[in-house]
Amino acid sequence: MLEDKFGRRFHYLRLSITDVCNFRCDYCLPDGYACDSDRNFLSVSEIQTLVKGFAALGTSKVRITGGEPSLRKDLAEIIKNCANTPGIEHVAMTTNGYKLESNIQTWVDAGLDSLNVSIDSLDPRMFQSITGHDSLDSILTGIDKALALGVKVKVNVVLMKQYNAAEFSQFLNWVKSTPISLRFIELMQTGDNLTFFQENHVSGLPFKEQLLESGWSQLIRSKTAGPAQEFYHPDSEGRIGLIMPYSKDFCGTCNRLRVSAIGKLHLCLFAEQGLDIRASLQSADSIELQKQLSSLLSDKEATHWLQDGYTGGTKHLAMLGG
């Protein structure tokens, strides 16, 4: 089992398969994607070795991320290989939803069982302003298709003071009749967004207080769950989650590791740098990879230090898929 010196166990791998994204979200890539690094992304065979190695060490959940993972033409093959790896029980993906409506059936047939979709506003004009794309209606249709196929759907909303914080009630009304998990994520500071962060960061704590005062109750997290504090209400089909990385002891329940699209292990989203494991992937040696992962894990720190304004080597969230 992958376990660090603080007793945290890692059941969950977040695997980026590209850092390319076709959206221009104001908090991440306001000027659009710019190629400033090696784009020799992991091959399907390297991904097979990677997932096999993690699974042998107790990892049971893989989340495929980007950039935008659907920009890779071999995405369905990657999903299928992850789903067919012994020990992997859940294959999830995080997407901006651009190809969701047209491709969800193919992804489900390949083995996808869980989906996170980024929707930062339910107002089409605000959505376009944030992302640079007029595609909200198509994304919502894609979510309906995913639900009809039995996919567990989560929707991610990055809270931003000047953009969508006032839409909280509108989102709550949506989940009354929509069986999704809607997660509000505190805006995080990265290397490229300091001014935007200072102007738009809003704490999730007042929203938590509002939920509890309105009759929502908090759920207990499972071992493979993400960092969200999740809430349910008897009158709501959907649930609400809050991801508050600036809250006390946020990192105490960390259960995931990240691998970048070029084969670097990131012990934290805000680590100073990625640790190169690609040689082990190219040799297709799962045992050697397992030894390397266990050794490198000893360097994982107790916290991300975000609360002290530290962002490490993370210029923007598209680098590792958040």
C-alpha positions as CSV (number, residue, x, y, z in Angstrom):
1,M,0.0,0.0,0.0
2,L,1.3,3.5,-0.9
3,E,1.5,5.2,2.5
4,D,3.5,8.4,3.5
5,K,5.3,9.2,6.7
6,F,2.1,10.9,8.0
7,G,0.1,7.7,7.7
8,R,-1.9,8.8,4.7
9,R,-2.8,6.1,2.2
10,F,-3.2,6.8,-1.5
11,H,-6.0,5.0,-3.1
12,Y,-6.5,7.6,-5.9
13,L,-4.4,8.5,-8.9
14,R,-5.1,11.6,-10.9
15,L,-3.6,11.1,-14.3
16,S,-3.2,14.0,-16.8
17,I,-3.0,12.8,-20.4
18,T,-2.5,16.3,-22.0
19,D,-2.0,19.8,-20.8
20,V,-3.7,21.3,-23.8
21,C,-7.1,22.9,-23.3
22,N,-9.4,24.6,-25.8
23,F,-11.1,26.8,-23.2
24,R,-9.9,30.2,-21.9
25,C,-11.2,30.3,-18.4
26,D,-10.4,33.5,-16.7
27,Y,-8.9,31.9,-13.5
28,C,-6.8,29.4,-15.4
29,L,-5.9,30.2,-19.1
30,P,-7.3,33.7,-19.7
31,D,-5.1,34.1,-22.8
32,G,-5.7,30.5,-24.1
33,Y,-3.3,27.6,-24.2
34,A,0.3,28.3,-25.0
35,C,2.8,25.5,-25.6
36,D,5.7,26.3,-23.2
37,S,6.9,22.7,-22.4
38,D,7.6,19.3,-23.9
39,R,4.4,17.9,-25.6
40,N,5.7,14.3,-25.8
41,F,2.7,13.1,-23.9
42,L,2.5,9.6,-22.3
43,S,1.7,6.8,-24.7
44,V,-1.1,4.2,-24.2
45,S,1.6,1.6,-23.3
46,E,3.2,3.9,-20.8
47,I,-0.1,4.6,-19.2
48,Q,-0.8,0.8,-19.0
49,T,2.5,0.4,-17.0
50,L,1.7,3.3,-14.8
51,V,-1.8,2.3,-13.9
52,K,-0.7,-1.4,-13.4
53,G,2.1,-0.2,-11.0
54,F,-0.3,2.0,-9.0
55,A,-2.9,-0.7,-8.8
56,A,-0.4,-3.2,-7.4
57,L,0.3,-0.7,-4.6
58,G,-3.4,-0.4,-3.6
59,T,-4.7,2.3,-5.8
60,S,-8.3,1.5,-6.8
61,K,-9.4,4.8,-8.5
62,V,-8.0,6.5,-11.6
63,R,-9.2,10.0,-12.7
64,I,-8.2,11.0,-16.2
65,T,-7.6,14.7,-16.5
66,G,-6.0,17.3,-18.7
67,G,-5.9,20.1,-19.8
68,E,-8.9,18.8,-21.6
69,P,-8.6,15.0,-21.9
70,S,-11.1,14.7,-24.8
71,L,-8.7,16.5,-27.1
72,R,-6.7,13.2,-27.2
73,K,-8.0,11.0,-30.1
74,D,-7.0,7.8,-28.1
75,L,-9.0,8.8,-25.0
76,A,-11.4,5.8,-25.3
77,E,-8.5,3.4,-25.5
78,I,-6.9,5.0,-22.4
79,I,-10.2,4.6,-20.5
80,K,-10.5,1.0,-21.6
81,N,-7.0,0.2,-20.5
82,C,-7.5,1.8,-17.1
83,A,-10.8,0.0,-16.6
84,N,-9.3,-3.4,-17.5
85,T,-6.4,-3.1,-15.1
86,P,-6.8,-5.6,-12.2
87,G,-7.4,-3.7,-8.9
88,I,-8.8,-0.6,-10.5
89,E,-12.5,-0.3,-9.4
90,H,-13.4,3.2,-10.6
91,V,-12.4,5.1,-13.8
92,A,-13.4,8.8,-13.7
93,M,-12.7,11.8,-15.9
94,T,-12.7,15.5,-15.5
95,T,-13.7,17.5,-18.6
96,N,-14.9,20.9,-19.7
97,G,-17.7,19.1,-21.4
98,Y,-16.9,20.4,-24.9
99,K,-17.2,16.9,-26.5
100,L,-19.5,15.4,-23.8
101,E,-22.8,15.4,-25.8
102,S,-21.3,13.6,-28.8
103,N,-18.8,11.2,-27.1
104,I,-20.3,10.1,-23.8
105,Q,-21.6,6.8,-25.1
106,T,-18.2,5.9,-26.5
107,W,-16.5,6.7,-23.1
108,V,-19.1,4.7,-21.2
109,D,-18.7,1.7,-23.5
110,A,-14.9,1.9,-22.8
111,G,-15.4,1.7,-19.1
112,L,-16.0,5.2,-17.7
113,D,-18.2,5.2,-14.7
114,S,-17.8,8.6,-13.2
115,L,-17.6,12.1,-14.7
116,N,-16.7,15.6,-13.4
117,V,-17.8,18.5,-15.6
118,S,-16.7,22.1,-15.1
119,I,-19.6,24.6,-15.2
120,D,-18.9,27.9,-13.5
121,S,-22.2,29.6,-14.4
122,L,-25.7,28.5,-15.4
123,D,-26.1,31.9,-17.2
124,P,-25.1,31.3,-20.8
125,R,-23.7,34.8,-21.2
126,M,-21.6,34.5,-18.0
127,F,-20.5,31.0,-19.0
128,Q,-19.2,32.3,-22.3
129,S,-17.6,35.3,-20.6
130,I,-15.7,32.9,-18.2
131,T,-14.7,30.2,-20.7
132,G,-14.7,31.9,-24.1
133,H,-17.2,29.3,-25.4
134,D,-20.9,29.4,-26.1
135,S,-21.5,25.7,-25.3
136,L,-23.5,25.6,-22.0
137,D,-26.6,24.1,-23.6
138,S,-24.6,21.3,-25.3
139,I,-22.8,20.5,-22.0
140,L,-26.1,20.4,-20.0
141,T,-27.5,18.0,-22.7
142,G,-24.3,15.9,-22.3
143,I,-24.9,15.7,-18.6
144,D,-28.4,14.5,-19.1
145,K,-27.1,11.8,-21.5
146,A,-24.5,10.7,-19.0
147,L,-27.1,10.4,-16.2
148,A,-29.3,8.4,-18.5
149,L,-26.4,6.0,-19.1
150,G,-25.9,5.5,-15.3
151,V,-22.8,7.6,-15.0
152,K,-22.2,9.3,-11.6
153,V,-21.9,13.0,-12.4
154,K,-20.2,15.7,-10.4
155,V,-20.3,19.4,-11.5
156,N,-17.4,21.6,-10.5
157,V,-18.0,25.3,-9.9
158,V,-15.0,27.6,-9.1
159,L,-16.3,30.3,-6.7
160,M,-15.4,33.8,-7.9
161,K,-16.6,36.9,-6.2
162,Q,-17.1,39.0,-9.3
163,Y,-18.5,36.3,-11.5
164,N,-20.7,33.6,-9.9
165,A,-20.8,33.9,-6.1
166,A,-24.3,35.4,-6.5
167,E,-25.5,32.3,-8.4
168,F,-25.4,30.1,-5.3
169,S,-29.1,29.9,-4.9
170,Q,-29.6,29.3,-8.6
171,F,-27.3,26.3,-8.4
172,L,-29.1,25.0,-5.3
173,N,-32.4,25.1,-7.2
174,W,-30.8,23.1,-10.1
175,V,-29.8,20.2,-7.8
176,K,-33.3,20.0,-6.3
177,S,-34.4,18.0,-9.4
178,T,-31.0,17.0,-10.9
179,P,-29.2,13.9,-9.3
180,I,-25.7,15.2,-9.4
181,S,-23.1,16.2,-6.9
182,L,-22.5,19.9,-7.3
183,R,-19.1,21.0,-5.8
184,F,-18.2,24.6,-5.1
185,I,-14.4,25.0,-5.2
186,E,-12.6,27.9,-3.6
187,L,-10.5,29.8,-6.1
188,M,-6.8,28.8,-5.6
189,Q,-3.8,31.0,-6.1
190,T,-1.4,29.8,-8.8
191,G,1.7,31.3,-10.2
192,D,-0.1,33.2,-13.0
193,N,-3.2,34.4,-11.3
194,L,-2.3,36.5,-8.2
195,T,-4.2,39.6,-9.1
196,F,-7.3,37.6,-10.2
197,F,-7.1,35.6,-7.0
198,Q,-6.9,38.7,-4.8
199,E,-9.9,40.2,-6.6
200,N,-12.1,37.1,-6.7
201,H,-11.3,34.7,-3.9
202,V,-14.2,34.0,-1.6
203,S,-14.2,31.5,1.3
204,G,-16.5,28.5,1.2
205,L,-17.3,28.7,5.0
206,P,-20.3,31.1,4.7
207,F,-21.8,28.8,2.1
208,K,-21.3,25.9,4.5
209,E,-23.1,27.8,7.2
210,Q,-25.9,28.6,4.8
211,L,-26.3,24.9,3.9
212,L,-26.4,23.8,7.5
213,E,-28.9,26.5,8.5
214,S,-31.1,25.4,5.6
215,G,-31.4,21.8,6.7
216,W,-28.5,20.2,4.8
217,S,-26.5,17.4,6.5
218,Q,-22.9,16.4,6.0
219,L,-21.9,13.0,4.6
220,I,-19.0,10.8,5.7
221,R,-16.2,10.5,3.1
222,S,-15.3,7.2,1.6
223,K,-11.6,6.1,1.3
224,T,-11.4,7.0,-2.4
225,A,-13.5,10.2,-2.2
226,G,-12.0,13.6,-3.2
227,P,-11.5,16.5,-0.7
228,A,-15.0,17.8,-0.8
229,Q,-17.2,18.1,2.3
230,E,-20.4,16.8,0.9
231,F,-24.0,17.6,2.0
232,Y,-27.4,16.1,1.3
233,H,-31.0,17.4,1.9
234,P,-34.2,15.2,1.9
235,D,-35.9,17.5,-0.6
236,S,-33.0,17.5,-3.1
237,E,-32.2,15.0,-5.8
238,G,-28.6,16.2,-5.9
239,R,-25.9,16.9,-3.3
240,I,-23.7,19.8,-2.6
241,G,-19.9,19.6,-2.0
242,L,-17.5,22.3,-0.8
243,I,-13.8,22.1,-1.5
244,M,-12.0,24.5,0.7
245,P,-8.2,24.2,0.4
246,Y,-7.6,27.1,2.7
247,S,-9.4,25.5,5.6
248,K,-7.7,24.1,8.6
249,D,-6.4,20.5,8.2
250,F,-7.4,20.3,4.6
251,C,-4.4,18.1,3.7
252,G,-4.9,15.7,6.6
253,T,-7.2,13.5,4.5
254,C,-5.1,13.6,1.3
255,N,-5.5,10.3,-0.6
256,R,-4.4,11.1,-4.1
257,L,-1.2,11.4,-6.1
258,R,-0.8,13.1,-9.5
259,V,1.1,12.1,-12.7
260,S,1.6,14.7,-15.4
261,A,1.1,14.2,-19.1
262,I,4.8,13.9,-19.6
263,G,5.4,11.3,-16.9
264,K,6.3,13.3,-13.8
265,L,5.0,12.3,-10.3
266,H,3.6,15.3,-8.4
267,L,3.3,14.6,-4.7
268,C,1.0,17.6,-4.4
269,L,-0.8,19.9,-6.8
270,F,1.4,22.7,-5.5
271,A,4.7,20.8,-5.3
272,E,7.8,22.7,-6.4
273,Q,8.4,20.3,-9.2
274,G,7.4,17.0,-10.7
275,L,9.6,13.9,-10.1
276,D,10.5,12.1,-13.3
277,I,9.3,8.4,-13.4
278,R,9.1,8.1,-17.2
279,A,12.1,5.8,-17.5
280,S,10.3,3.2,-15.5
281,L,7.2,3.6,-17.7
282,Q,9.2,3.2,-20.9
283,S,10.8,0.0,-19.7
284,A,7.3,-1.4,-19.0
285,D,8.7,-2.6,-15.6
286,S,5.9,-2.4,-13.1
287,I,8.0,-3.7,-10.3
288,E,10.7,-1.1,-10.8
289,L,8.0,1.6,-10.9
290,Q,6.5,0.4,-7.6
291,K,9.9,0.6,-5.9
292,Q,10.4,4.1,-7.3
293,L,6.9,5.3,-6.2
294,S,7.4,4.0,-2.7
295,S,10.7,5.7,-2.4
296,L,9.6,9.1,-3.8
297,L,6.6,9.1,-1.5
298,S,8.9,9.7,1.5
299,D,9.3,13.3,0.2
300,K,5.6,14.2,0.5
301,E,5.0,17.1,2.9
302,A,2.2,17.5,5.5
303,T,0.5,20.4,3.7
304,H,0.4,22.4,0.5
305,W,1.3,25.7,2.2
306,L,-1.3,27.5,0.1
307,Q,-2.4,29.3,3.3
308,D,1.0,31.0,3.3
309,G,0.8,32.1,-0.4
310,Y,3.0,29.3,-1.6
311,T,2.0,28.0,-5.1
312,G,5.1,25.8,-5.9
313,G,5.6,25.1,-9.6
314,T,2.0,25.3,-10.5
315,K,1.6,28.2,-13.0
316,H,-2.0,27.3,-13.8
317,L,-4.4,24.4,-13.1
318,A,-4.4,23.1,-16.7
319,M,-0.8,21.8,-16.0
320,L,-2.2,19.0,-13.9
321,G,-5.9,19.1,-14.2
322,G,-6.4,20.5,-10.7
